[in-house]
Amino acid sequence: MISRHDIQIRDPFVYLEDGIYYLYGTTDRDCWKGPAEGFDAYVSQDLESFMPPVRVFSPDQQFWGRENFWAPELHRYRQNYYLFASFKSPGCCRATSILKADSPLGPFRPWGDERVTPDDQECLDGTLHVDADGKPWLVYCHEWVQEGGGTICARMLRQDLSGATGEPLLLLRASDAAWTKRIRHSSGIQGHVTDGPFLYRGKKKLWMLWSSLSGNGYAAGLSFSVSGMIGGPWVHMDKPLYQGDGGHGMFFKDISGALKLALHAPNRTPFEQPHFISAEDRGDEIVLLHEEEEG
């Protein structure tokens, strides 16, 4: 068994099925440069001790992505399992692709169109949202490193998730949130980071959890849809939910039904670890019950 404290992972995503937790995330030891290897998953019954990692996706020679395999999310949809993840290749914009399998442990294979984000935009961190009418949406970040980026957008997907339909819909700009910090890229572009959108339908509101840089480093904040629908308008909470040099989070319910926030911290390679923090949905706000990690 492997302790949670010994797992190096970014962008942790937890899926619970039949009393078993599956942990996915960015698992290449150096995810920033060089050829990418794939994605691993960890299995646990208590989120503290995990089985050795299982390789759930390895690219073949035909797969378009070559580097920066980031942020896989596991979604069950119509009895199949899908990984939404970010990939990069020389000469191509970073993009979200969808992988499909019959089991949470794969093996996952490319599904449908190669890329479901716009080909001319640097995009990352796509997530699945199914609206009240059963329509599937891709929610993703247009990266701040490209002019016009630093935003979170949505794009409708085909019913079988094999590709996107229609034009992107702008949901929010990171620059409009009071807690985000403007930074400068090596290219000279200045802007506000958007990372890791995750939608959670709470007791009263449709929430979006997302990450950026604050005055205290990497942080995760919340926005909510006034209409309760994907189109918003979206309103930012004044302060981050978490600002302890960690982020790219998601919400999940544990075996007891309690709400948890999963994120990685610190935001420095190779020291990233998964953290699971108890949270409470109070209707008009979501609060963390423990400032520090549990366990």
C-alpha positions as CSV (number, residue, x, y, z in Angstrom):
1,M,0.0,0.0,0.0
2,I,1.0,3.6,-0.6
3,S,0.3,6.5,1.8
4,R,-1.5,9.5,0.4
5,H,1.5,11.6,1.6
6,D,3.8,9.6,-0.8
7,I,1.8,10.3,-3.9
8,Q,3.0,13.0,-6.3
9,I,0.0,14.3,-8.2
10,R,-1.4,17.5,-9.6
11,D,-5.0,18.3,-10.4
12,P,-6.5,15.4,-8.3
13,F,-9.9,14.1,-9.3
14,V,-11.8,11.7,-7.1
15,Y,-14.5,9.3,-8.4
16,L,-16.4,7.0,-6.0
17,E,-18.2,3.9,-7.1
18,D,-19.3,0.8,-5.1
19,G,-17.5,2.0,-2.0
20,I,-14.2,2.4,-3.8
21,Y,-12.3,5.7,-4.4
22,Y,-10.5,6.2,-7.7
23,L,-7.9,9.0,-7.8
24,Y,-6.8,10.5,-11.1
25,G,-4.6,13.4,-11.9
26,T,-1.4,14.7,-13.6
27,T,1.0,11.9,-12.8
28,D,4.0,12.2,-15.0
29,R,6.9,13.1,-12.6
30,D,7.9,16.1,-14.7
31,C,4.7,17.1,-16.5
32,W,6.2,20.4,-17.8
33,K,8.6,19.2,-20.4
34,G,9.7,16.2,-22.5
35,P,7.6,13.4,-23.9
36,A,4.6,12.5,-21.9
37,E,4.0,9.0,-20.6
38,G,0.3,8.7,-19.8
39,F,-2.1,8.7,-16.9
40,D,-2.2,6.6,-13.7
41,A,-5.0,6.0,-11.3
42,Y,-4.9,5.1,-7.6
43,V,-7.5,3.0,-5.8
44,S,-8.4,3.3,-2.1
45,Q,-11.0,2.5,0.4
46,D,-10.3,5.3,2.8
47,L,-8.4,8.1,0.9
48,E,-5.4,7.5,3.1
49,S,-3.9,4.2,1.9
50,F,-3.8,3.4,-1.9
51,M,-3.0,0.5,-4.0
52,P,0.0,0.9,-6.4
53,P,-0.9,3.0,-9.4
54,V,-2.5,1.5,-12.4
55,R,-1.7,2.9,-15.9
56,V,-5.1,3.7,-17.4
57,F,-3.9,5.5,-20.5
58,S,-0.8,5.2,-22.7
59,P,-0.7,7.0,-26.0
60,D,0.0,5.0,-29.2
61,Q,1.8,6.4,-32.2
62,Q,-1.4,7.7,-33.8
63,F,-2.4,9.9,-30.8
64,W,-2.0,13.6,-31.5
65,G,-0.7,14.6,-28.1
66,R,3.0,14.3,-27.3
67,E,3.6,16.3,-24.1
68,N,1.9,18.0,-21.2
69,F,-0.6,15.3,-20.4
70,W,-2.6,17.2,-17.7
71,A,-5.6,17.0,-15.4
72,P,-7.6,13.9,-16.4
73,E,-11.2,13.9,-15.0
74,L,-13.3,10.7,-14.8
75,H,-16.9,11.1,-15.7
76,R,-19.5,8.3,-16.0
77,Y,-22.0,9.0,-18.7
78,R,-24.5,6.7,-20.3
79,Q,-22.9,3.6,-18.7
80,N,-19.5,4.3,-20.1
81,Y,-16.5,6.0,-18.5
82,Y,-14.8,9.1,-20.0
83,L,-11.6,10.9,-19.2
84,F,-11.5,14.6,-20.1
85,A,-7.8,15.7,-20.2
86,S,-5.4,18.3,-21.6
87,F,-2.7,17.5,-24.2
88,K,-0.1,19.4,-26.2
89,S,1.9,18.7,-29.4
90,P,4.4,20.9,-31.3
91,G,2.7,23.0,-33.8
92,C,-0.8,22.6,-32.2
93,C,-2.6,24.6,-29.6
94,R,-3.0,22.9,-26.2
95,A,-6.5,21.2,-26.2
96,T,-8.9,19.0,-24.4
97,S,-9.5,15.5,-25.8
98,I,-11.9,12.8,-24.6
99,L,-11.0,9.2,-23.9
100,K,-13.4,6.4,-23.3
101,A,-13.4,3.0,-21.5
102,D,-15.7,0.3,-20.1
103,S,-14.1,0.5,-16.6
104,P,-12.8,3.2,-14.3
105,L,-9.4,1.6,-14.7
106,G,-9.5,1.6,-18.5
107,P,-7.7,1.0,-20.7
108,F,-8.9,4.4,-22.1
109,R,-8.8,5.0,-25.8
110,P,-9.3,8.2,-27.8
111,W,-13.0,8.9,-28.5
112,G,-14.5,11.0,-31.3
113,D,-12.9,14.1,-32.6
114,E,-9.2,14.6,-31.7
115,R,-9.8,17.9,-30.0
116,V,-13.1,19.4,-28.6
117,T,-11.7,22.8,-27.8
118,P,-11.2,25.4,-30.6
119,D,-8.2,24.6,-32.7
120,D,-7.0,28.2,-32.8
121,Q,-7.0,28.7,-29.0
122,E,-4.7,27.6,-26.3
123,C,-7.1,25.7,-24.0
124,L,-6.9,23.4,-21.1
125,D,-8.7,21.7,-18.2
126,G,-11.9,20.7,-19.9
127,T,-14.7,19.3,-17.6
128,L,-18.1,17.8,-18.2
129,H,-21.3,19.5,-17.1
130,V,-24.7,18.0,-17.9
131,D,-27.5,20.6,-17.6
132,A,-31.0,20.2,-16.3
133,D,-32.2,19.2,-19.7
134,G,-29.7,16.4,-20.0
135,K,-27.5,18.3,-22.5
136,P,-23.7,17.7,-22.1
137,W,-21.4,20.7,-22.1
138,L,-17.6,21.1,-22.1
139,V,-16.4,23.8,-19.7
140,Y,-12.8,24.8,-20.2
141,C,-10.2,27.5,-19.9
142,H,-8.9,29.7,-22.7
143,E,-5.4,30.2,-21.4
144,W,-4.1,33.6,-20.4
145,V,-0.9,33.1,-22.3
146,Q,-2.8,33.9,-25.5
147,E,-4.4,37.3,-26.3
148,G,-8.1,37.2,-25.2
149,G,-7.4,34.3,-22.8
150,G,-7.8,34.2,-19.0
151,T,-11.4,33.2,-19.5
152,I,-13.6,30.2,-18.8
153,C,-15.9,29.1,-21.7
154,A,-18.5,26.5,-22.5
155,R,-19.2,24.5,-25.6
156,M,-22.1,22.1,-26.2
157,L,-21.1,18.5,-26.9
158,R,-22.8,15.9,-29.0
159,Q,-25.0,13.6,-27.0
160,D,-22.5,10.8,-27.3
161,L,-19.6,13.1,-26.4
162,S,-17.9,12.4,-29.7
163,G,-17.3,16.1,-30.4
164,A,-18.4,19.6,-29.9
165,T,-21.2,21.5,-31.6
166,G,-21.7,25.2,-32.1
167,E,-19.6,28.2,-31.0
168,P,-18.0,28.7,-27.6
169,L,-19.9,30.6,-24.9
170,L,-17.9,33.0,-22.7
171,L,-18.8,32.3,-19.0
172,L,-16.4,34.5,-17.0
173,R,-13.2,36.4,-17.0
174,A,-10.6,35.9,-14.2
175,S,-9.8,39.6,-14.3
176,D,-13.3,40.4,-13.0
177,A,-12.6,38.5,-9.7
178,A,-11.4,40.7,-6.9
179,W,-9.0,38.1,-5.5
180,T,-7.0,37.3,-8.7
181,K,-3.5,38.7,-9.4
182,R,-2.3,40.1,-12.8
183,I,1.0,38.5,-13.9
184,R,3.4,38.8,-16.8
185,H,4.3,35.9,-19.1
186,S,7.8,35.4,-20.6
187,S,6.2,36.3,-24.0
188,G,5.3,39.7,-22.7
189,I,1.6,39.1,-22.4
190,Q,0.0,40.1,-19.1
191,G,-3.1,38.6,-17.7
192,H,-5.0,36.5,-15.1
193,V,-4.7,32.8,-14.9
194,T,-7.7,30.5,-15.2
195,D,-7.2,26.8,-14.2
196,G,-9.3,23.8,-13.4
197,P,-13.0,24.7,-13.7
198,F,-15.4,22.3,-11.9
199,L,-19.2,22.7,-11.7
200,Y,-21.1,21.6,-8.6
201,R,-24.9,21.9,-8.2
202,G,-25.4,22.8,-4.6
203,K,-28.4,23.2,-2.3
204,K,-29.3,26.6,-3.8
205,K,-26.8,27.5,-6.5
206,L,-24.9,26.2,-9.5
207,W,-21.3,26.8,-8.4
208,M,-18.1,26.9,-10.4
209,L,-14.8,26.1,-8.6
210,W,-11.7,27.4,-10.4
211,S,-8.1,28.4,-9.7
212,S,-5.9,31.4,-10.3
213,L,-3.0,33.3,-8.7
214,S,-3.8,35.5,-5.7
215,G,-1.6,37.7,-3.6
216,N,-0.8,34.6,-1.5
217,G,0.1,32.3,-4.4
218,Y,-2.0,29.6,-6.1
219,A,-5.6,29.6,-4.9
220,A,-9.1,28.3,-5.6
221,G,-12.2,30.4,-5.7
222,L,-15.9,30.1,-6.3
223,S,-18.4,31.8,-8.7
224,F,-22.1,31.1,-9.0
225,S,-24.6,31.3,-11.8
226,V,-27.4,33.8,-11.1
227,S,-29.8,31.9,-13.4
228,G,-28.7,28.5,-12.2
229,M,-27.8,27.6,-15.7
230,I,-24.6,27.3,-17.6
231,G,-25.0,30.6,-19.4
232,G,-25.0,32.5,-16.1
233,P,-24.4,35.4,-15.6
234,W,-21.7,34.3,-13.2
235,V,-20.8,36.2,-10.1
236,H,-17.5,35.9,-8.3
237,M,-17.2,35.4,-4.5
238,D,-15.0,38.2,-3.0
239,K,-12.4,36.0,-1.5
240,P,-10.8,32.6,-2.4
241,L,-12.2,29.5,-0.9
242,Y,-8.6,28.2,-0.5
243,Q,-5.4,30.1,-0.7
244,G,-2.7,28.0,0.8
245,D,-0.5,27.6,-2.3
246,G,-2.8,24.9,-3.6
247,G,-5.6,24.6,-6.1
248,H,-7.0,22.9,-9.2
249,G,-9.7,21.4,-7.1
250,M,-13.0,19.6,-7.3
251,F,-15.9,18.6,-5.0
252,F,-17.0,15.1,-4.3
253,K,-19.2,13.3,-1.7
254,D,-17.4,10.7,0.4
255,I,-18.8,7.3,1.4
256,S,-20.8,8.8,4.3
257,G,-22.2,11.5,1.9
258,A,-20.1,14.3,3.4
259,L,-18.8,17.0,1.0
260,K,-15.1,17.1,0.4
261,L,-12.8,19.4,-1.6
262,A,-9.9,17.7,-3.4
263,L,-6.9,19.8,-4.5
264,H,-3.1,19.6,-4.8
265,A,-0.7,21.5,-2.6
266,P,1.9,22.8,-2.6
267,N,2.0,24.1,-6.2
268,R,5.6,23.2,-6.7
269,T,7.0,20.2,-8.7
270,P,7.9,17.6,-7.4
271,F,6.3,18.2,-4.1
272,E,2.6,18.2,-5.1
273,Q,0.3,15.9,-3.0
274,P,-3.4,15.3,-2.9
275,H,-5.3,17.0,-0.1
276,F,-8.9,16.2,0.9
277,I,-10.7,18.9,3.0
278,S,-14.1,18.7,4.6
279,A,-16.5,21.3,3.3
280,E,-20.1,22.4,4.0
281,D,-22.7,23.7,1.5
282,R,-24.7,26.3,3.4
283,G,-26.9,27.3,0.5
284,D,-25.6,30.8,-0.3
285,E,-22.0,29.9,0.4
286,I,-19.6,26.9,0.6
287,V,-17.2,26.9,3.5
288,L,-14.2,24.7,4.5
289,L,-14.5,23.1,7.9
290,H,-10.8,22.5,8.3
291,E,-8.1,24.9,7.2
292,E,-5.5,22.1,7.1
293,E,-5.6,18.8,5.4
294,E,-7.3,15.9,7.2
295,G,-5.6,12.8,8.3
